[in-house]
């Protein structure tokens, strides 16, 4: 299979190095214009570039806000007031963007992607395990919630030691205005991309700053590059077809958050939070400035000079008229008497920070409200039903996300099946794939296990269903469930054989045989009973 490595290598974000051919925002994507075709619906590539650049700039903004890098920076006066000597971090904020994302992300856990046949199910588990799905899904889902869009690239990789070829699933972050993955659709309501474009940059001693662009078509992969300020040129093309020459499809699956019918792209979970976060930060600055400058009492001595060290608790101040030798004396002139009478201690009114606290509390409540995020409260005083009611809206948006993301993971595994069929050992066939999610509700694991046991004991569910209900608690895979069932059946068979041996040959003859129909066994048991002599 050509092009598995080298130019078509999934580059981690740490390898994306800025170089001399970086362009100002708005002009960056123009460099990749030669690699883009005209759109089928007469929309020019230039229009698509403009749209993607705006989308990328917003993506970069959401990433900064999620990380706590907000637009409002501390001034020199603010840093001085807070006793901050350096400018390593020029931001001060009460960041709720990360909280909104992580609260939702913690409830989104993909258990597995099931196939309708055991052999295909085992293949699915192998692919997911090889690609460390536990960490991969966190990256993919977290990026989709934060950026609005996230991508998974499917290709084949070859083990350097064993030479074994395996399907590789790689998380590709969305384009952020300079680098990343972006897709092109031929209609606003399209669900499958026309093509995908990956943009990144590398720096080597041999080629200096190199812009790399991979264009993924349904039937081919184009590798473009440009060294320094040179124009982008097509370097090679690799076919992307199966053994019969049929196109495999674009090997990129698009994960979206908050999908709409009027755009093929998603929305960030913190899109409505950013302006509220800015207002909260400004309130925080004002509150701290008020507390620093006017929260403590400021006293003034009127009519005389205050001590050089200032006023402190327990200090005794003496004001009196003096004679020529400096000893206290009764004032004799009117001016001295008026001076002594004018001396007094005053205090400036303290600044109130309660209004700022109320405003900050209101803004935090708005952030929770517009994002359907349960506020952080003391849960010890709430009943289980109250907690469930507070999470209804959160669970609703989690379920909506899982409905779309589940289809995406099924598409990922379908493409993985095609890729392995074309370039590796043919995997087992299947008819249907289905993504399985862990229940997003906060539940007591002990109660789940107990309920599963009761349903199984009552005969309402079979053993496999009962084990699947608790599999996410113990981390059991489909293979482990099969092993548990097999071991249980063997133990039951051994116990039955032991009991039959202890009861004697006749009891063994009358014992239930799972390989013989019930009616046949009844007749055999009656015949055996009739052939035995009557008891003495």
C-alpha positions in Angstrom: 0.0 0.0 0.0 1.7 3.2 -1.1 1.9 6.3 1.1 1.3 4.7 4.5 4.2 6.6 6.1 6.1 9.7 5.4 3.8 12.4 4.0 0.7 10.7 5.1 1.7 10.3 8.7 -0.6 11.6 11.4 1.4 14.4 13.0 0.8 15.2 16.7 0.2 18.8 17.7 3.6 18.9 19.4 5.3 18.4 16.0 3.5 21.4 14.4 6.3 24.0 14.4 5.8 27.6 13.4 8.2 28.8 10.7 9.1 31.7 8.4 6.2 31.1 6.0 3.5 31.8 8.5 1.0 34.3 7.2 -1.3 36.7 9.0 -4.8 35.4 9.8 -7.0 35.5 6.8 -4.2 34.7 4.3 -2.9 31.4 5.7 -5.3 29.2 3.8 -4.7 31.0 0.5 -1.4 29.1 0.4 -3.3 25.8 -0.1 -5.5 27.2 -2.9 -3.7 25.2 -5.6 -4.7 22.0 -3.9 -8.4 22.8 -3.8 -10.9 22.1 -6.6 -13.9 24.1 -7.6 -17.0 23.2 -5.7 -19.7 21.1 -7.4 -22.4 23.6 -6.5 -20.5 26.5 -8.1 -19.2 27.8 -4.8 -15.7 28.8 -5.4 -12.7 27.4 -3.4 -12.0 31.0 -2.3 -15.4 31.2 -0.6 -14.7 27.9 1.2 -11.3 29.3 2.2 -12.9 32.4 3.7 -15.4 30.3 5.6 -12.8 27.9 6.9 -10.5 30.8 8.0 -13.3 32.3 10.1 -14.1 28.9 11.5 -10.5 28.4 12.3 -10.1 31.7 14.1 -13.1 30.9 16.3 -11.6 27.5 17.0 -8.4 29.1 18.2 -10.3 31.5 20.4 -12.3 28.6 22.0 -9.1 26.7 22.7 -7.5 29.7 24.4 -10.6 30.3 26.6 -10.8 26.6 27.6 -7.1 26.8 28.6 -7.7 30.0 30.6 -6.0 32.3 28.1 -8.6 35.0 27.9 -8.7 38.3 26.0 -8.6 40.6 29.0 -5.1 41.0 30.2 -3.7 42.6 33.4 -2.3 46.1 33.0 0.9 47.2 34.6 -1.0 48.9 37.4 -3.1 45.8 38.0 0.0 43.6 38.3 1.6 46.1 40.7 -1.6 46.1 42.8 -1.5 42.3 43.0 2.3 42.2 43.8 3.0 40.3 40.5 6.5 41.2 39.5 6.7 39.4 36.1 4.6 39.1 33.0 4.8 35.3 32.6 1.0 35.1 32.9 -0.8 38.4 32.1 -4.3 36.9 32.6 -6.3 36.7 35.8 -9.6 35.0 35.5 -12.2 32.8 37.1 -12.3 30.3 34.3 -15.6 28.4 33.9 -15.1 27.4 30.2 -13.1 24.4 31.2 -15.6 23.4 33.8 -18.5 23.5 31.3 -16.6 21.3 28.9 -15.3 18.8 31.5 -18.7 18.4 33.2 -20.2 17.2 30.0 -17.1 15.2 28.9 -17.1 13.2 32.1 -20.5 11.8 31.2 -19.6 10.8 27.6 -17.9 7.3 27.8 -17.9 5.0 24.8 -18.0 1.4 26.1 -17.4 -0.3 22.7 -18.7 -0.7 19.2 -20.6 -4.0 18.9 -21.0 -6.1 15.8 -23.8 -8.5 15.3 -21.5 -11.6 14.9 -19.1 -12.9 17.5 -16.1 -13.0 15.2 -16.7 -9.5 14.0 -17.3 -8.4 17.6 -13.8 -9.8 18.6 -12.3 -7.9 15.6 -13.9 -4.6 16.7 -12.5 -5.1 20.2 -9.0 -5.7 18.9 -9.1 -2.6 16.7 -10.3 -0.4 19.6 -7.9 -1.9 22.0 -4.9 -1.5 19.6 -5.8 2.1 19.2 -6.3 2.7 23.0 -9.9 3.8 22.7 -10.1 4.9 26.3 -7.7 7.8 25.7 -8.6 8.3 22.0 -12.2 8.9 22.7 -11.4 11.5 25.4 -9.3 13.5 22.9 -11.9 13.2 20.1 -15.0 14.0 22.3 -13.2 16.8 24.3 -12.1 18.5 21.1 -15.6 18.3 19.6 -17.1 19.9 22.7 -14.4 22.6 22.9 -14.0 23.4 19.2 -17.3 22.3 17.8 -15.6 19.9 15.3 -13.1 17.0 15.6 -11.9 14.4 13.2 -10.6 10.8 13.2 -8.3 9.6 10.4 -8.3 5.9 9.5 -5.3 4.3 7.8 -3.0 1.3 8.0 0.3 1.1 9.9 3.0 -1.6 9.9 4.7 -2.8 13.1 8.4 -2.1 12.8 9.3 -5.4 14.6 6.7 -7.9 13.5 5.8 -6.5 10.2 2.1 -6.9 11.1 -0.3 -4.5 9.5 -3.0 -3.0 11.7 -5.7 -0.4 11.3 -4.7 3.0 12.9 -7.2 5.5 14.2 -5.7 9.0 14.8 -7.4 12.0 16.3 -6.9 15.0 14.0 -7.7 18.4 15.6 -9.8 20.8 13.7 -8.2 23.6 11.7 -7.4 26.6 14.0 -6.5 29.2 11.4 -3.0 27.8 10.9 -3.0 24.1 11.0 -5.3 21.1 11.5 -7.9 19.2 9.6 -10.8 20.7 7.6 -13.4 19.1 5.3 -15.3 20.3 2.3 -19.0 19.5 1.6 -20.8 19.8 -1.7 -24.1 20.9 0.1 -25.0 22.7 3.3 -27.0 19.6 4.5 -24.5 17.0 3.4 -23.5 14.3 5.8 -20.5 12.9 3.9 -17.5 15.1 3.0 -16.5 15.6 -0.6 -12.9 15.7 0.6 -10.7 16.4 3.6 -7.6 18.6 3.9 -4.9 18.3 6.5 -2.5 21.2 6.9 0.6 21.2 9.0 4.2 22.4 9.0 7.5 20.8 9.7 11.0 22.1 10.2 14.1 20.0 9.3 17.8 20.8 8.7 17.4 19.7 5.1 14.2 21.4 4.1 13.8 24.2 6.6 10.2 25.3 7.0 8.0 23.1 5.0 4.2 23.5 4.6 2.5 20.2 4.0 -1.0 19.6 2.7 -2.7 16.2 2.3 -5.9 16.1 0.3 -8.0 13.0 1.0 -10.4 12.2 -1.9 -12.7 9.1 -2.0 -10.4 7.4 -4.5 -7.0 9.0 -4.0 -4.7 10.9 -1.7 -2.7 13.9 -2.9 0.5 15.0 -1.2 1.4 18.7 -1.6 4.2 20.7 0.0 5.9 24.0 -0.2 9.4 24.9 1.1 9.6 28.3 2.8 7.9 30.9 0.6 7.8 28.7 -2.6 4.3 28.0 -4.0 2.5 24.8 -3.1 3.2 21.9 -5.5 1.8 18.4 -5.9 4.5 15.9 -5.0 2.7 12.6 -5.4 -0.7 10.8 -5.6 -1.6 7.5 -4.0 -4.6 5.5 -5.1 -7.2 4.9 -2.4 -9.1 1.9 -3.8 -9.7 -1.7 -3.0 -8.6 -4.8 -4.9 -11.4 -4.3 -7.4 -10.5 -0.7 -8.0 -13.5 0.7 -6.1 -13.1 3.9 -4.1 -12.7 3.3 -0.4 -14.2 6.7 0.5 -12.7 9.7 2.4 -10.8 8.2 5.3 -11.8 11.0 7.7 -14.8 10.9 10.0 -16.2 14.3 11.2 -17.4 14.5 14.8 -19.7 17.5 15.4 -21.1 19.1 18.6 -24.6 20.8 18.4 -25.3 19.9 14.8 -27.8 22.0 12.9 -29.7 21.5 9.7 -28.3 24.7 8.1 -24.6 24.0 8.4 -22.4 20.8 8.2 -20.2 22.1 11.0 -20.7 22.0 14.7 -20.7 24.6 17.5 -18.5 24.9 20.5 -20.0 24.1 23.9 -18.6 27.4 25.2 -19.7 29.6 22.3 -22.3 31.3 24.5 -20.0 31.3 27.5 -17.3 33.6 26.1 -19.1 36.9 26.6 -20.3 36.0 30.0 -16.8 34.9 30.9 -15.4 38.3 29.8 -18.0 40.0 32.0 -17.1 37.7 35.0 -13.4 38.5 34.6 -14.1 42.3 34.5 -16.2 41.9 37.7 -13.4 40.0 39.3 -10.9 42.8 38.5 -13.2 45.5 39.9 -13.9 43.5 43.1 -10.2 42.9 43.8 -9.3 46.6 43.1 -12.1 47.7 45.5 -10.9 45.2 48.1 -7.2 46.2 47.7 -7.8 50.0 47.8 -10.8 50.6 50.0 -11.8 47.4 51.9 -9.5 48.2 54.8 -10.2 51.3 57.0 -8.2 54.3 55.9 -7.8 56.8 58.9 -6.7 60.4 58.8 -5.4 62.6 61.6 -6.8 66.1 61.1 -5.2 69.1 62.8 -1.7 67.7 63.4 0.9 65.5 61.8 0.4 61.8 62.0 3.2 59.6 63.3 5.7 58.6 60.7 5.0 54.8 61.2 1.2 55.3 60.8 -1.5 54.5 63.2 -1.7 51.1 64.8 -3.9 49.3 67.4 -3.2 50.3 71.0 -1.3 53.5 70.0 -1.7 56.5 72.5 -1.7 60.0 71.0 -1.1 63.1 73.1 -1.8 66.7 72.0 -1.1 69.6 74.5 0.2 73.1 74.7 3.8 73.5 75.9 5.7 76.2 77.8 9.1 77.5 76.9 10.9 74.5 78.4 8.7 72.0 76.5 6.6 71.0 79.5 2.8 70.7 79.3 1.0 74.0 80.0 -2.4 75.5 80.1 -3.1 77.2 76.7 -3.3 80.9 77.2 -4.0 82.2 73.7 -7.1 81.8 71.6 -5.3 80.2 68.6 -3.8 77.4 70.7 -7.2 76.6 72.2 -8.7 76.5 68.7 -5.9 74.3 67.4 -6.4 71.8 70.2 -10.1 71.8 69.6 -9.7 71.1 65.9 -7.6 67.9 66.3 -9.7 64.8 65.4 -9.3 61.3 64.0 -11.4 60.7 60.8 -12.0 57.5 58.7 -12.9 57.2 55.1 -15.9 55.0 54.1 -15.0 51.4 53.2 -15.7 50.1 49.7 -18.5 47.5 49.4 -17.6 44.3 47.7 -21.0 42.6 48.3 -22.4 44.0 45.0 -19.5 42.6 43.1 -20.0 39.2 44.8 -23.7 39.3 43.8 -22.9 40.2 40.3 -20.3 37.4 40.0 -22.8 34.9 41.4 -25.4 36.0 38.8 -22.9 35.7 36.0 -21.9 32.2 37.1 -25.6 31.2 37.3 -26.0 32.5 33.7 -23.1 30.4 32.5 -24.6 27.3 34.1 -28.0 28.2 32.7 -27.1 28.8 29.0 -25.0 25.6 28.9 -27.4 23.4 30.8 -24.6 22.6 33.3 -25.7 21.7 36.9 -24.2 24.3 39.3 -21.6 23.3 41.9 -23.5 22.9 45.2 -23.4 21.0 48.4 -25.0 17.7 47.3 -25.0 16.2 50.8 -28.3 18.0 51.6 -30.1 16.9 48.4 -32.1 13.8 47.8 -31.4 11.4 44.9 -34.5 12.6 43.1 -33.4 16.3 43.5 -30.0 15.5 42.0 -31.7 13.8 39.0 -33.9 16.8 38.4 -30.9 19.1 38.3 -29.2 16.9 35.7 -32.1 16.5 33.3 -30.9 19.1 30.8 -27.3 18.0 31.1 -28.3 14.4 30.3 -30.4 15.6 27.4 -27.5 17.3 25.7 -25.2 14.3 26.5 -27.7 12.0 24.8 -27.9 14.2 21.8 -24.2 14.2 21.4 -24.0 10.5 21.8 -26.6 9.9 19.1 -24.4 11.7 16.6 -21.0 10.6 17.9 -22.3 7.0 18.0 -23.0 7.1 14.3 -19.5 8.6 13.8 -17.8 5.7 15.7 -19.8 3.2 13.6 -18.6 5.0 10.5 -15.0 4.8 11.8 -15.2 1.1 12.3 -16.9 0.6 8.9 -14.0 2.5 7.2 -11.5 0.5 9.3 -13.1 -2.7 8.0 -12.8 -1.5 4.4 -9.2 -0.4 4.9 -8.1 -3.7 6.4 -9.9 -5.6 3.7 -8.1 -3.7 1.1 -4.6 -3.6 2.6 -4.4 -6.3 5.2 -5.9 -9.7 6.2 -9.6 -9.7 5.5 -11.5 -9.1 8.8 -14.7 -11.1 9.7 -17.9 -9.9 8.0 -20.9 -8.3 9.8 -24.3 -7.0 9.1 -24.6 -4.2 11.6 -22.5 -2.1 13.9 -23.7 -0.3 17.0 -21.9 2.0 19.4 -22.6 1.3 23.1 -22.3 4.1 25.7 -22.0 4.0 29.4 -25.0 5.4 31.2 -24.6 9.1 31.7 -26.6 9.2 34.9 -24.8 9.1 38.2 -25.8 5.8 39.7 -24.8 3.6 42.6 -22.8 0.7 41.3 -24.0 -1.6 44.1 -27.6 -0.9 43.2 -27.0 -1.6 39.5 -25.4 -5.0 40.4 -28.2 -5.9 42.8 -30.9 -5.0 40.2 -29.2 -7.1 37.6 -29.1 -10.0 40.0 -32.8 -9.7 40.8 -33.8 -9.6 37.2 -31.7 -12.6 36.3 -33.0 -14.6 39.4 -36.6 -13.8 38.4 -36.0 -15.1 34.9 -36.7 -11.7 33.2 -33.3 -11.5 31.6 -30.7 -14.1 30.5 -27.2 -14.5 31.9 -25.5 -12.6 29.0 -27.8 -9.6 29.4 -27.2 -9.6 33.2 -23.5 -9.6 32.7 -23.6 -6.9 30.0 -25.6 -4.7 32.5 -22.7 -4.7 34.9 -19.8 -5.0 32.4 -18.9 -1.3 32.5 -18.5 -1.4 36.3 -16.0 -4.2 36.2 -14.5 -3.3 32.8 -15.5 -6.6 31.1 -15.2 -6.9 27.4 -17.3 -9.2 25.2 -14.6 -11.9 25.3 -14.5 -11.8 29.1 -18.2 -12.1 29.3 -18.0 -15.2 27.0 -15.3 -16.6 29.3 -17.4 -16.0 32.4 -20.4 -17.7 30.8 -18.3 -20.7 29.7 -16.7 -21.1 33.1 -20.1 -20.8 34.8 -21.6 -23.5 32.5 -18.6 -25.8 33.2 -19.0 -25.4 36.9 -22.7 -26.1 36.7 -22.1 -29.2 34.6 -19.5 -30.4 37.0 -21.8 -29.9 40.0 -24.6 -31.7 38.2 -22.3 -34.6 37.4 -21.2 -34.8 41.0 -24.8 -34.9 42.3 -25.8 -37.5 39.8 -22.8 -39.7 40.8 -23.7 -39.4 44.5 -27.4 -40.3 43.8 -26.6 -43.5 41.9 -27.1 -44.9 38.4 -30.9 -44.7 38.5 -30.9 -41.1 39.5 -28.5 -40.4 36.7 -30.8 -42.1 34.3 -33.7 -39.9 35.5 -31.7 -36.7 35.5 -32.4 -33.9 33.1 -30.5 -34.1 29.8 -30.2 -30.8 28.0 -29.7 -32.6 24.7 -33.0 -34.5 24.9 -36.5 -32.8 24.5 -38.4 -32.4 27.7 -41.3 -34.6 26.7 -38.9 -37.4 25.7 -37.2 -37.2 29.1 -40.5 -37.4 30.9 -41.5 -40.6 29.1 -38.0 -42.1 29.7 -38.3 -41.2 33.4 -41.8 -42.8 33.7 -40.6 -46.0 31.9 -37.6 -46.3 34.2 -39.9 -45.9 37.2 -42.3 -48.6 36.0 -39.4 -51.1 35.4 -38.2 -50.8 39.0 -39.5 -53.2 41.7 -41.9 -51.8 44.3 -40.3 -50.8 47.5 -40.5 -53.2 50.4 
